[in-house]
Amino acid sequence: MNNTDFITILKTRYACKAMNGKTVPQEKIDSVLEAIRLSPTSSGLQPFEIISITNQEIKEKIRPVAWNQAQITDCSHLLVFAAWDTYTADRINYMFDLTNEVRGVANEGWENYRQKLLAALPQMDAEVNFQHASKQAYIALMSAMTQAQAEGLDSTPMEGFQASAVDEILGLREKGLRSCVLLTVGYKDAESDWLVKLEKVRKPMDKLVTTLA
Ligand SMILES: Cc1cc2nc3c(=O)[nH]c(=O)nc-3n(C[C@H](O)[C@H](O)[C@H](O)COP(=O)(O)O)c2cc1C
């Protein structure tokens, strides 16, 4: 992939406002999920899970607690990004142990870093930890949106939902998870999507970047 390709993906993806209910082939969803899995996270902890929903009944339950947004029921796959409710020693150790296993070596600097995190994170306020974990999930959200576009799919990121209600429907709190953002993945209904023909609006570079040379 060259740089132009990525910019083209960013220019052409948009927040789909109406979907047509068609099913996305599993291999395309798998590639979106792989983009999520490969996304970087702070300390490599990957502090979130994805609930991939195709079950129509569950989508119907979620729609009313998601501002009644039609893409929830008209998408192919509804991805719920569910962040860890806090950082625990078990969760931190899992990722450090996995790293040692994959790399086949334990490294002193790495083990010291593990101890530093174990001493700091589990003791922190759970809400602060959840907010931090959520930020990591948002990085993966961006990967998912761009990979969906690369696969010729449409998607809608959504914060417009009642997280506690979605948690309840999916039984997330019992698993130590809390929903933080949704992504509907599917195909646009070009006739009823009011956004599809409108020009993308972004502020100019000089309102975004300050250069200190
Ligand atoms: C984190 C996040 C949450 C969003 N929540 C919603 C939402 O609930 N419903 C919706 O229709 N669009 C939602 N959007 C879409 C934005 O409004 C849209 O991305 C923005 O206006 C820029 O337009 P574009 O994505 O089409 O380029 C959300 C976008 C992001 C990144």
The ligand as a MOL file (V3000), in Angstrom:
LIG
                    3D

  0  0  0     0  0            999 V3000
M  V30 BEGIN CTAB
M  V30 COUNTS 31 33 0 0 0
M  V30 BEGIN ATOM
M  V30 1 C -16.6350 8.2260 17.9650 0
M  V30 2 C -17.6880 8.6070 16.9800 0
M  V30 3 C -19.0200 8.5400 17.3280 0
M  V30 4 C -20.0170 8.8070 16.4010 0
M  V30 5 N -21.3530 8.6070 16.7160 0
M  V30 6 C -22.2680 8.6400 15.7140 0
M  V30 7 C -23.6010 8.2030 15.9250 0
M  V30 8 O -23.9930 7.7970 17.0120 0
M  V30 9 N -24.4470 8.2290 14.8750 0
M  V30 10 C -24.0710 8.6490 13.6280 0
M  V30 11 O -24.8940 8.6260 12.6960 0
M  V30 12 N -22.8210 9.1050 13.4030 0
M  V30 13 C -21.9170 9.0790 14.4070 0
M  V30 14 N -20.6220 9.4740 14.1540 0
M  V30 15 C -20.2640 9.9580 12.8110 0
M  V30 16 C -19.7600 11.3830 12.7880 0
M  V30 17 O -20.7960 12.2880 12.9280 0
M  V30 18 C -18.9820 11.5640 11.4960 0
M  V30 19 O -17.9100 10.6860 11.5050 0
M  V30 20 C -18.4670 12.9860 11.3030 0
M  V30 21 O -19.5380 13.8710 11.1630 0
M  V30 22 C -17.5620 13.0980 10.0820 0
M  V30 23 O -18.2080 12.6370 8.9210 0
M  V30 24 P -17.6460 11.4100 8.0850 0
M  V30 25 O -17.3780 10.2930 9.0720 0
M  V30 26 O -18.7820 11.0350 7.1810 0
M  V30 27 O -16.4240 11.8340 7.4000 0
M  V30 28 C -19.6500 9.2370 15.1040 0
M  V30 29 C -18.2840 9.3500 14.7720 0
M  V30 30 C -17.3210 9.0160 15.6700 0
M  V30 31 C -15.8700 9.0770 15.2580 0
M  V30 END ATOM
M  V30 BEGIN BOND
M  V30 1 1 1 2
M  V30 2 1 2 3
M  V30 3 2 2 30
M  V30 4 2 3 4
M  V30 5 1 4 5
M  V30 6 1 4 28
M  V30 7 2 5 6
M  V30 8 1 6 7
M  V30 9 1 6 13
M  V30 10 2 7 8
M  V30 11 1 7 9
M  V30 12 1 9 10
M  V30 13 2 10 11
M  V30 14 1 10 12
M  V30 15 2 12 13
M  V30 16 1 13 14
M  V30 17 1 14 15
M  V30 18 1 14 28
M  V30 19 1 15 16
M  V30 20 1 16 17
M  V30 21 1 16 18
M  V30 22 1 18 19
M  V30 23 1 18 20
M  V30 24 1 20 21
M  V30 25 1 20 22
M  V30 26 1 22 23
M  V30 27 1 23 24
M  V30 28 2 24 25
M  V30 29 1 24 26
M  V30 30 1 24 27
M  V30 31 2 28 29
M  V30 32 1 29 30
M  V30 33 1 30 31
M  V30 END BOND
M  V30 END CTAB
M  END
